[in-house]
């Protein structure tokens, strides 16, 4: 179903979501407040300007799977930090 401005506003006003559109996100905050729900934990970073974009890359699932497994092994002392070089090579190979 295509997203329309009306649907975004409706979802915001019905306390369903926090839309990415600033005006409708503000409407959601107001709607939650009217319900007596404190949503400050969800919008503090927007208000303080401390949000960031998640890195976008091709092969994201493969990169994540490779690096998560490699980092877990290092953090659990099952592998030395220099083992991350091999994980890096595996990730680089995804793009060749």
Beta strands, then each sheet from edge to edge (+ up, - down):
end
